[in-house]
Structures are given as structure tokens and as C-alpha cells.
Amino acid sequence: MSNIPADVRTKISTEAAESFAESYYLALRTSRATLASFYLPKSESPDGKISPSIVLNGASLDDGMTVQKFFIEEMPFTHYETQSIDCHVLNPNLKPLESGRRAEAERNMSLLVSVSGWVRLQEPSKGPMRGFSETFVLVPNEEFPKGKAPKTDKKSWLIQTQNFRYVT
């Protein structure tokens, strides 16, 4: 069981969700060649489930590199305006801890992040805005440096599940 109080988990998850959403939607606009770095590497669990699970407006995509290729080659310019970000700790005890360190326990959770807002296709300041709703399950990046390790460009949280839908 996690020894992290609920209010601390809420603070950690909220900060993670806000930071993730800010960097993810910025990457969709300005650095699509980095999109694959937001996703778990493709893998299969012992029970046969494939991760990550990615659905964009009803189309299933295989992995982060497929998402990146899709946005670079097939999607026009997109401008996202997030209106709402909601986050909940989905699983506060993701895996058995190797140590009793608080820093390890603080990242031993999965997060459910819901984002809604508006997206404009084609032009940054012209054209109609379409509503969107997007849900993510984020998990800690096991390759993210721990403790006082040097800074890295690796993401601290990765997408395990994603579902994007236009709102009609």
C-alpha cells in the first residue's frame, strides 16, 4: 500500500497532468518529430494486452512512432486550446517498490488524465474551431533519471492509453 497521503498524490498527479498536457499539445503544434517520445514502447503483457493502446477519432494506431508519422505526413497544422484538464490517480500502487524511498513511492502510480477544448485545423488564426475530448492513462517512465541524476530530455510520464474524439 502507498504510504503517500491522498493530498500529496493529488498534488503530484495534478502537476504531472498539467505539465504533460502543456508539453504534449505544444509538441503537436511545433515539434511533431518528438511525438513518439511521449509514448510507452510497444510491448505485450503476460496476459496478451498490447501497450500502448491508441485510438484517434475511431482509428487505432499501433504505437507512438505511428502517431508521430500520422501527424507529420497526414495531419494539417493544428492549433489546440485546452479548456479543461482533469486528473485522477488511477492506481496508487502500480508495482512493488524496490525501496521504501518516498521519491520512488511518489512515482509509483498511474494517472487518468482527461483534456477537453478546441482544435483548429489548417491555419493558426483562421477557420472554424472544433471541440475535442481526449483521455490518457499515463504511467511513470522507468528510464527517467531518479534522484539527483543529470537532467535529460526523457519524459517523466508516458502514454499507456489514449483516446481522442472530436466533439460534435
Residue frames relative to the residue before (quaternion, step in Angstrom):
aa qw qx qy qz dx dy dz
M 1.0000 0.0000 0.0000 0.0000 0.00 0.00 0.00
S 0.5150 -0.6523 0.4644 0.3059 3.57 -1.03 0.78
N 0.2801 -0.7597 0.5632 0.1650 3.53 -0.98 0.86
I 0.4764 0.6460 -0.4402 0.4024 3.57 1.26 0.36
P 0.4477 -0.6976 0.4854 0.2779 3.60 -0.72 1.02
A 0.6446 -0.5636 0.3653 0.3652 3.56 -1.13 0.71
D 0.6616 0.5067 -0.3286 0.4446 3.61 0.93 -0.79
V 0.6360 0.5037 -0.3291 0.4831 3.61 1.08 -0.64
R 0.6251 0.5196 -0.3372 0.4750 3.61 1.00 -0.77
T 0.6429 0.5241 -0.3192 0.4584 3.58 0.99 -0.84
K 0.6548 0.5074 -0.3076 0.4681 3.59 0.95 -0.87
I 0.6582 0.5051 -0.3046 0.4677 3.59 0.91 -0.93
S 0.6942 0.4794 -0.2869 0.4538 3.59 0.83 -0.96
T 0.6366 0.5285 -0.3279 0.4561 3.59 1.00 -0.77
E 0.6694 0.4871 -0.2982 0.4751 3.57 0.90 -0.92
A 0.6445 0.5158 -0.3225 0.4632 3.59 0.99 -0.82
A 0.6658 0.5075 -0.3070 0.4527 3.61 0.90 -0.91
E 0.6718 0.4919 -0.3057 0.4617 3.59 0.88 -0.88
S 0.6625 0.5007 -0.3000 0.4694 3.58 0.94 -0.87
F 0.6419 0.5212 -0.3159 0.4653 3.56 0.97 -0.89
A 0.6872 0.4906 -0.2981 0.4451 3.61 0.72 -1.05
E 0.6442 0.5239 -0.3284 0.4502 3.58 0.91 -0.86
S 0.7285 0.4259 -0.2597 0.4695 3.60 0.78 -0.96
Y 0.6424 0.5338 -0.3369 0.4346 3.63 0.99 -0.74
Y 0.7183 0.4316 -0.2681 0.4752 3.61 0.78 -0.95
L 0.5818 0.5381 -0.3726 0.4829 3.60 1.17 -0.46
A 0.6505 0.5087 -0.3160 0.4671 3.61 0.97 -0.83
L 0.6166 0.5418 -0.3513 0.4504 3.62 1.01 -0.70
R 0.7014 0.4579 -0.2534 0.4839 3.58 1.10 -0.73
T 0.8670 0.2149 -0.0339 0.4483 3.55 0.70 -1.10
S 0.8192 0.1286 -0.0684 0.5547 3.63 1.09 -0.39
R 0.0538 -0.8550 0.5158 -0.0097 3.53 0.64 1.18
A 0.5928 0.5871 -0.3642 0.4138 3.60 1.14 -0.50
T 0.6660 0.4782 -0.3072 0.4831 3.61 1.26 -0.09
L 0.4134 0.7612 -0.4463 0.2248 3.61 1.22 -0.17
A 0.6175 0.5653 -0.3634 0.4088 3.63 0.93 -0.76
S 0.6282 0.5660 -0.3374 0.4137 3.62 1.09 -0.63
F 0.6030 0.5633 -0.3569 0.4379 3.61 1.24 -0.17
Y 0.7061 0.4827 -0.2339 0.4623 3.61 1.25 -0.34
L 0.5586 -0.5463 0.5024 0.3703 3.51 -1.30 0.48
P 0.5110 -0.5868 0.5013 0.3786 3.58 -1.12 0.48
K 0.5705 -0.5980 0.4288 0.3649 3.59 -1.08 0.68
S 0.1415 0.7789 -0.5971 0.1293 3.55 -0.93 0.98
E 0.2869 -0.7228 0.5980 0.1942 3.53 -1.34 0.27
S 0.3648 -0.7330 0.5343 0.2100 3.57 -0.85 1.00
P 0.6945 -0.4791 0.3264 0.4263 3.61 -1.21 0.31
D 0.7029 0.4436 -0.2770 0.4820 3.60 1.11 -0.58
G 0.6363 -0.5938 0.3041 0.3874 3.60 1.28 0.30
K 0.4992 0.6456 -0.4428 0.3713 3.61 1.22 0.07
I 0.3080 -0.7475 0.5682 0.1535 3.53 -1.01 0.94
S 0.0585 -0.7633 0.6428 0.0265 3.56 -1.03 0.87
P 0.5685 -0.2171 -0.7935 -0.0018 1.53 -1.99 1.46
S 0.3650 -0.6740 0.5945 0.2430 3.53 -1.36 0.35
I 0.0266 0.8267 -0.5536 0.0966 3.57 -0.42 1.25
V 0.0529 0.7730 -0.6291 0.0629 3.58 -0.79 1.06
L 0.0549 -0.7906 0.6098 -0.0105 3.56 -0.69 1.17
N 0.8333 -0.1845 0.0569 0.5181 3.54 -0.41 1.30
G 0.7781 -0.3569 0.1552 0.4931 3.54 0.94 0.97
A 0.6559 0.4818 -0.3133 0.4894 3.60 1.23 -0.27
S 0.3108 -0.7526 0.5558 0.1675 3.56 -0.80 1.04
L 0.1176 -0.7832 0.6089 0.0456 3.57 -0.90 0.98
D 0.5797 -0.6691 0.3654 0.2875 3.56 -1.02 0.89
D 0.8072 -0.1290 0.1621 0.5527 3.58 0.80 -0.97
G 0.7472 -0.4120 0.2841 0.4374 3.55 -1.31 0.01
M 0.6371 0.5232 -0.3357 0.4557 3.59 1.01 -0.73
T 0.6229 0.5240 -0.3337 0.4754 3.61 1.08 -0.67
V 0.6222 0.5200 -0.3320 0.4819 3.60 1.04 -0.77
Q 0.6546 0.5188 -0.3071 0.4560 3.57 0.89 -0.98
K 0.6664 0.4940 -0.2983 0.4720 3.60 0.87 -0.93
F 0.6300 0.5412 -0.3261 0.4514 3.60 0.97 -0.86
F 0.7107 0.4500 -0.2759 0.4651 3.60 0.81 -0.95
I 0.6608 0.4977 -0.3181 0.4630 3.60 1.02 -0.67
E 0.8016 0.3577 -0.1610 0.4511 3.58 0.78 -1.03
E 0.8181 0.3040 -0.1293 0.4708 3.59 0.99 -0.72
M 0.7007 0.4562 -0.2818 0.4706 3.61 1.06 -0.55
P 0.4198 -0.6720 0.5390 0.2857 3.57 -1.00 0.77
F 0.7323 -0.3354 0.3131 0.5032 3.53 -1.30 -0.15
T 0.0551 -0.7840 0.6170 0.0415 3.58 -1.05 0.71
H 0.1107 -0.7577 0.6409 0.0527 3.52 -1.07 0.84
Y 0.1294 -0.8128 0.5671 0.0325 3.57 -0.53 1.22
E 0.0760 -0.7374 0.6687 0.0573 3.53 -1.13 0.79
T 0.1944 -0.7848 0.5779 0.1107 3.56 -0.37 1.20
Q 0.2225 -0.7879 0.5661 0.0965 3.54 -0.91 0.98
S 0.8094 0.0702 0.0115 0.5829 3.56 1.08 -0.70
I 0.0216 -0.7521 0.6587 0.0057 3.54 -1.06 0.86
D 0.0145 -0.7864 0.6169 -0.0300 3.55 -0.76 1.07
C 0.0413 -0.8162 0.5760 -0.0181 3.57 -0.95 0.82
H 0.0161 -0.7701 0.6377 -0.0038 3.53 -1.13 0.78
V 0.4545 -0.6219 0.5483 0.3257 3.53 -1.15 0.60
L 0.2876 -0.7842 0.5312 0.1419 3.54 -0.58 1.17
N 0.7822 -0.0169 0.0472 0.6211 3.56 0.92 -0.97
P 0.2465 -0.8136 0.5073 0.1413 3.63 -0.35 1.16
N 0.7456 0.2845 -0.1777 0.5758 3.61 1.28 -0.15
L 0.1202 -0.8663 0.4824 0.0484 3.52 0.54 1.23
K 0.7945 -0.0798 0.0878 0.5955 3.58 0.94 -0.86
P 0.6327 -0.5123 0.3886 0.4317 3.61 -1.19 0.31
L 0.4138 -0.7259 0.4984 0.2312 3.56 -0.93 0.91
E 0.4452 -0.6914 0.5085 0.2554 3.54 -1.11 0.79
S 0.7881 0.1063 -0.0480 0.6044 3.55 1.14 -0.58
G 0.5339 -0.6188 0.4620 0.3445 3.54 -1.26 0.06
R 0.3541 0.7677 -0.4766 0.2411 3.59 1.27 0.23
R 0.5267 -0.6580 0.4487 0.2972 3.54 -0.95 0.94
A 0.6306 0.5491 -0.3411 0.4294 3.60 0.96 -0.84
E 0.6446 0.5024 -0.3193 0.4797 3.59 1.03 -0.73
A 0.6604 0.5122 -0.3009 0.4594 3.58 0.95 -0.87
E 0.6349 0.5541 -0.3303 0.4251 3.60 1.05 -0.73
R 0.7396 0.3576 -0.2221 0.5252 3.61 1.15 -0.46
N 0.5337 0.6322 -0.3984 0.3960 3.59 1.25 0.17
M 0.5691 0.5613 -0.3965 0.4515 3.55 0.74 1.08
S 0.2901 -0.6924 0.6155 0.2401 3.52 -1.32 0.28
L 0.2667 -0.7836 0.5518 0.1014 3.54 -1.14 0.76
L 0.2322 -0.7192 0.6370 0.1519 3.54 -1.11 0.77
V 0.0261 -0.8111 0.5825 -0.0448 3.58 -0.55 1.21
S 0.0878 -0.7800 0.6192 0.0225 3.57 -0.81 1.06
V 0.0544 -0.7884 0.6125 -0.0178 3.55 -0.85 1.05
S 0.0384 0.7762 -0.6292 0.0052 3.56 -1.03 0.77
G 0.2279 0.7670 -0.5759 0.1678 3.51 -1.20 0.52
W 0.5913 -0.5474 0.4638 0.3682 3.50 -1.23 -0.70
V 0.0853 -0.7688 0.6304 0.0654 3.55 -1.18 0.63
R 0.1681 -0.7528 0.6298 0.0921 3.53 -1.06 0.85
L 0.2222 -0.7706 0.5868 0.1116 3.56 -0.88 0.98
Q 0.7795 0.3658 -0.2942 0.4147 3.55 -1.29 0.53
E 0.8450 -0.0067 0.0648 0.5308 3.61 0.35 -1.19
P 0.5579 -0.6391 0.4067 0.3390 3.61 -1.01 0.72
S 0.8383 0.1816 -0.0773 0.5082 3.61 0.93 -0.75
K 0.6874 0.4223 -0.2802 0.5203 3.60 1.25 0.11
G 0.7066 0.4781 -0.3340 0.4008 3.51 -1.26 0.38
P 0.6338 -0.5679 0.3758 0.3668 3.53 -1.25 0.39
M 0.3652 -0.6769 0.5942 0.2354 3.51 -1.27 0.57
R 0.1678 -0.7615 0.6183 0.0981 3.56 -1.07 0.81
G 0.4589 -0.6707 0.5069 0.2874 3.52 -1.03 0.78
F 0.0282 -0.7897 0.6119 0.0340 3.56 -1.15 0.59
S 0.1412 -0.7352 0.6563 0.0940 3.48 -1.36 0.45
E 0.0170 0.8065 -0.5886 0.0530 3.57 -0.85 0.96
T 0.1116 -0.7876 0.6054 0.0271 3.53 -0.96 0.95
F 0.0863 -0.7893 0.6079 0.0075 3.55 -0.98 0.97
V 0.1535 -0.6731 0.6991 0.1860 3.51 -1.35 0.38
L 0.1261 -0.7959 0.5914 0.0297 3.54 -0.69 1.16
V 0.0880 -0.7667 0.6343 0.0472 3.54 -1.12 0.75
P 0.5942 -0.5807 0.3993 0.3877 3.59 -1.12 0.52
N 0.4314 -0.6625 0.5507 0.2677 3.53 -1.13 0.73
E 0.3483 -0.7715 0.4953 0.1952 3.58 -0.47 1.18
E 0.6579 0.4971 -0.3103 0.4730 3.60 1.23 -0.33
F 0.4700 0.6697 -0.4505 0.3573 3.59 1.28 -0.08
P 0.5204 -0.6608 0.4314 0.3263 3.61 -0.83 0.92
K 0.2761 -0.7585 0.5732 0.1411 3.54 -1.03 0.86
G 0.8186 0.2614 -0.1834 0.4775 3.54 -1.23 0.48
K 0.7820 -0.3224 0.2628 0.4642 3.52 -1.00 -0.94
A 0.2434 0.7816 -0.5310 0.2187 3.56 1.12 0.64
P 0.6257 -0.5511 0.3821 0.3985 3.61 -1.15 0.50
K 0.6152 -0.5466 0.4258 0.3760 3.54 -1.24 0.56
T 0.0970 -0.7869 0.6090 0.0236 3.53 -1.19 0.65
D 0.4935 -0.6407 0.4848 0.3331 3.57 -1.24 0.23
K 0.4380 0.6898 -0.4629 0.3435 3.60 1.26 0.11
K 0.4720 -0.6591 0.5122 0.2836 3.55 -1.12 0.74
S 0.4480 -0.7004 0.4844 0.2722 3.59 -1.02 0.74
W 0.7619 0.1845 -0.1152 0.6101 3.60 1.20 -0.54
L 0.1662 -0.8014 0.5711 0.0631 3.58 -0.99 0.86
I 0.5203 -0.6368 0.4795 0.3064 3.54 -1.21 0.61
Q 0.1710 -0.7649 0.6166 0.0738 3.53 -0.83 1.10
T 0.7849 0.0378 0.0195 0.6182 3.56 1.09 -0.85
Q 0.0203 0.7882 -0.6136 0.0426 3.56 -1.05 0.84
N 0.0240 0.7690 -0.6382 0.0287 3.54 -1.06 0.85
F 0.0501 -0.7928 0.6069 -0.0227 3.58 -0.56 1.24
R 0.0442 0.7786 -0.6247 0.0400 3.56 -1.05 0.85
Y 0.4098 -0.6279 0.5953 0.2888 3.50 -1.21 0.67
V 0.3299 -0.7091 0.5841 0.2170 3.56 -1.11 0.68
T 0.2721 -0.7914 0.5260 0.1513 3.58 -0.75 1.01
